[in-house]
Amino acid sequence: MKHLSLAELIRERRSIRKCNSTAVEQELVVELLHRAARLQPIVEAGSWRVVYAGTPEARKRLVDCMLQQVSQSKLGKLIPGKLLDVFKKRVTDIPAHVIVMSNAGQDRLTNDRNYAAACEMMQSLQLLGWERGLGMLWDTESMIQNEGFFKGIGLREHERFVGILHIGYYDKVPRSRKRTPAEQKWTVLRGQAT
């Protein structure tokens, strides 16, 4: 893969929803996690942690945790079994998953900083992975955010679920989507109160 500047890397990285079957070595994920952690400014040790699901058994357990609450709900009972099977296959076919949790902290500021550190690490991990030909999708679907899922992934007391990075090699890079110009997100604070 060609060497990209940081600006090019950020601009060219894509969310990858379709991975091929090439295995993602656990050692590579650990190396990228170490590199992503070193890119962070000094943060309190233990501000975030990850759970890795990279074996077929772990991926099956993860998808079972993801669907546990859905399949037991009234709405979930209306979902055709074939649709659930497609979802299960899609998740279990992804070679690796990194589940990220942040330490909740004892006050709002610490909680927010820890959450931001976890998000920063996830973004850095995606960029570092992209350099190595790995695609990722950051998943925070509301349907999985429930007590059954949290228990299944081992979320501890005083931790906050941040998201799952689904990781795999890809065959085709999706087209870029239209981006919102920065000017549309821009507001100038004036000197006088309104």
C-alpha positions as a Python dict, from the first residue, in 0.01 Angstrom:
ca = {
    (1, 'M'): (0, 0, 0),
    (2, 'K'): (129, 345, -86),
    (3, 'H'): (238, 579, 191),
    (4, 'L'): (-19, 852, 254),
    (5, 'S'): (12, 1183, 432),
    (6, 'L'): (-202, 1216, 742),
    (7, 'A'): (-449, 1442, 558),
    (8, 'E'): (-477, 1189, 272),
    (9, 'L'): (-517, 902, 516),
    (10, 'I'): (-801, 1080, 698),
    (11, 'R'): (-967, 1178, 370),
    (12, 'E'): (-934, 833, 206),
    (13, 'R'): (-1033, 610, 499),
    (14, 'R'): (-1377, 454, 460),
    (15, 'S'): (-1611, 257, 680),
    (16, 'I'): (-1601, -99, 552),
    (17, 'R'): (-1922, -296, 575),
    (18, 'K'): (-1813, -592, 364),
    (19, 'C'): (-1496, -782, 454),
    (20, 'N'): (-1337, -1073, 278),
    (21, 'S'): (-1257, -1395, 464),
    (22, 'T'): (-885, -1326, 519),
    (23, 'A'): (-800, -1378, 885),
    (24, 'V'): (-695, -1077, 1091),
    (25, 'E'): (-412, -1179, 1319),
    (26, 'Q'): (-466, -1098, 1686),
    (27, 'E'): (-103, -986, 1709),
    (28, 'L'): (-168, -720, 1442),
    (29, 'V'): (-471, -589, 1632),
    (30, 'V'): (-265, -571, 1952),
    (31, 'E'): (17, -391, 1769),
    (32, 'L'): (-228, -137, 1627),
    (33, 'L'): (-388, -88, 1970),
    (34, 'H'): (-44, -17, 2121),
    (35, 'R'): (31, 232, 1844),
    (36, 'A'): (-310, 400, 1882),
    (37, 'A'): (-261, 430, 2259),
    (38, 'R'): (81, 591, 2210),
    (39, 'L'): (-76, 858, 1987),
    (40, 'Q'): (-297, 981, 2270),
    (41, 'P'): (-196, 1269, 2490),
    (42, 'I'): (-133, 1165, 2847),
    (43, 'V'): (-452, 1006, 2978),
    (44, 'E'): (-511, 830, 3304),
    (45, 'A'): (-415, 463, 3290),
    (46, 'G'): (-725, 248, 3274),
    (47, 'S'): (-942, 514, 3112),
    (48, 'W'): (-1051, 255, 2853),
    (49, 'R'): (-1020, -116, 2779),
    (50, 'V'): (-1107, -353, 2498),
    (51, 'V'): (-1250, -702, 2459),
    (52, 'Y'): (-1135, -888, 2148),
    (53, 'A'): (-1352, -1137, 1958),
    (54, 'G'): (-1146, -1298, 1684),
    (55, 'T'): (-1212, -1671, 1697),
    (56, 'P'): (-1520, -1833, 1539),
    (57, 'E'): (-1649, -1921, 1888),
    (58, 'A'): (-1598, -1566, 2019),
    (59, 'R'): (-1768, -1415, 1714),
    (60, 'K'): (-2066, -1647, 1763),
    (61, 'R'): (-2085, -1549, 2130),
    (62, 'L'): (-2069, -1180, 2034),
    (63, 'V'): (-2355, -1208, 1784),
    (64, 'D'): (-2561, -1404, 2039),
    (65, 'C'): (-2506, -1120, 2289),
    (66, 'M'): (-2599, -864, 2024),
    (67, 'L'): (-2926, -1042, 1943),
    (68, 'Q'): (-3023, -1164, 2290),
    (69, 'Q'): (-3249, -873, 2382),
    (70, 'V'): (-3385, -831, 2030),
    (71, 'S'): (-3489, -1194, 1994),
    (72, 'Q'): (-3669, -1184, 2332),
    (73, 'S'): (-3862, -862, 2259),
    (74, 'K'): (-4208, -842, 2103),
    (75, 'L'): (-4061, -671, 1798),
    (76, 'G'): (-3785, -930, 1774),
    (77, 'K'): (-4039, -1212, 1762),
    (78, 'L'): (-4183, -1051, 1447),
    (79, 'I'): (-3847, -1050, 1269),
    (80, 'P'): (-3826, -1345, 1028),
    (81, 'G'): (-3574, -1611, 1128),
    (82, 'K'): (-3402, -1583, 789),
    (83, 'L'): (-3332, -1214, 852),
    (84, 'L'): (-3177, -1296, 1190),
    (85, 'D'): (-2970, -1569, 1026),
    (86, 'V'): (-2840, -1319, 768),
    (87, 'F'): (-2740, -1081, 1048),
    (88, 'K'): (-2569, -1362, 1243),
    (89, 'K'): (-2376, -1476, 937),
    (90, 'R'): (-2275, -1120, 851),
    (91, 'V'): (-2130, -1056, 1198),
    (92, 'T'): (-1967, -1398, 1241),
    (93, 'D'): (-1807, -1375, 895),
    (94, 'I'): (-1623, -1055, 996),
    (95, 'P'): (-1278, -1178, 1103),
    (96, 'A'): (-1229, -963, 1415),
    (97, 'H'): (-1418, -738, 1655),
    (98, 'V'): (-1283, -499, 1916),
    (99, 'I'): (-1536, -398, 2181),
    (100, 'V'): (-1437, -75, 2355),
    (101, 'M'): (-1539, 41, 2702),
    (102, 'S'): (-1437, 350, 2895),
    (103, 'N'): (-1403, 394, 3270),
    (104, 'A'): (-1705, 595, 3384),
    (105, 'G'): (-1503, 814, 3620),
    (106, 'Q'): (-1617, 967, 3947),
    (107, 'D'): (-1734, 1298, 3801),
    (108, 'R'): (-1871, 1421, 3472),
    (109, 'L'): (-1544, 1574, 3356),
    (110, 'T'): (-1347, 1253, 3416),
    (111, 'N'): (-1627, 1048, 3256),
    (112, 'D'): (-1624, 1270, 2946),
    (113, 'R'): (-1244, 1266, 2923),
    (114, 'N'): (-1230, 887, 2949),
    (115, 'Y'): (-1503, 848, 2686),
    (116, 'A'): (-1324, 1094, 2457),
    (117, 'A'): (-994, 906, 2506),
    (118, 'A'): (-1164, 580, 2405),
    (119, 'C'): (-1317, 747, 2098),
    (120, 'E'): (-980, 897, 2006),
    (121, 'M'): (-815, 558, 2036),
    (122, 'M'): (-1085, 402, 1814),
    (123, 'Q'): (-1039, 669, 1546),
    (124, 'S'): (-660, 627, 1558),
    (125, 'L'): (-699, 249, 1537),
    (126, 'Q'): (-912, 287, 1224),
    (127, 'L'): (-654, 512, 1059),
    (128, 'L'): (-361, 289, 1155),
    (129, 'G'): (-554, -15, 1031),
    (130, 'W'): (-633, 157, 702),
    (131, 'E'): (-259, 206, 647),
    (132, 'R'): (-226, -173, 675),
    (133, 'G'): (-517, -253, 443),
    (134, 'L'): (-767, -318, 723),
    (135, 'G'): (-1117, -182, 703),
    (136, 'M'): (-1333, -114, 1007),
    (137, 'L'): (-1686, -18, 1095),
    (138, 'W'): (-1760, 161, 1424),
    (139, 'D'): (-2087, 16, 1558),
    (140, 'T'): (-2298, 174, 1832),
    (141, 'E'): (-2642, 47, 1724),
    (142, 'S'): (-2906, 124, 1984),
    (143, 'M'): (-3055, -225, 1947),
    (144, 'I'): (-2747, -379, 2110),
    (145, 'Q'): (-2723, -131, 2396),
    (146, 'N'): (-2902, -320, 2669),
    (147, 'E'): (-2821, -503, 2992),
    (148, 'G'): (-2809, -846, 2828),
    (149, 'F'): (-2550, -731, 2577),
    (150, 'F'): (-2349, -543, 2839),
    (151, 'K'): (-2342, -851, 3064),
    (152, 'G'): (-2244, -1075, 2771),
    (153, 'I'): (-1944, -861, 2674),
    (154, 'G'): (-1829, -833, 3036),
    (155, 'L'): (-1903, -463, 3089),
    (156, 'R'): (-1795, -393, 3444),
    (157, 'E'): (-1952, -169, 3703),
    (158, 'H'): (-1827, 188, 3646),
    (159, 'E'): (-1767, 124, 3275),
    (160, 'R'): (-1942, 271, 2975),
    (161, 'F'): (-1988, 98, 2639),
    (162, 'V'): (-1825, 306, 2364),
    (163, 'G'): (-1864, 90, 2055),
    (164, 'I'): (-1754, -211, 1854),
    (165, 'L'): (-1500, -194, 1574),
    (166, 'H'): (-1576, -467, 1322),
    (167, 'I'): (-1242, -536, 1151),
    (168, 'G'): (-1147, -711, 830),
    (169, 'Y'): (-962, -690, 502),
    (170, 'Y'): (-1161, -560, 206),
    (171, 'D'): (-1159, -618, -168),
    (172, 'K'): (-1316, -292, -279),
    (173, 'V'): (-1305, 59, -134),
    (174, 'P'): (-1650, 221, -123),
    (175, 'R'): (-1698, 557, -291),
    (176, 'S'): (-1667, 858, -69),
    (177, 'R'): (-1984, 1021, 52),
    (178, 'K'): (-2055, 1388, 24),
    (179, 'R'): (-1918, 1566, 330),
    (180, 'T'): (-2081, 1858, 507),
    (181, 'P'): (-1866, 2167, 447),
    (182, 'A'): (-1704, 2292, 768),
    (183, 'E'): (-1859, 2634, 713),
    (184, 'Q'): (-2203, 2482, 773),
    (185, 'K'): (-2089, 2377, 1122),
    (186, 'W'): (-1938, 2718, 1196),
    (187, 'T'): (-2081, 2971, 1441),
    (188, 'V'): (-1908, 3286, 1560),
    (189, 'L'): (-1960, 3386, 1922),
    (190, 'R'): (-2012, 3762, 1940),
    (191, 'G'): (-1895, 3987, 2219),
    (192, 'Q'): (-2238, 4098, 2338),
    (193, 'A'): (-2508, 3881, 2488),
    (194, 'T'): (-2826, 3855, 2281),
}
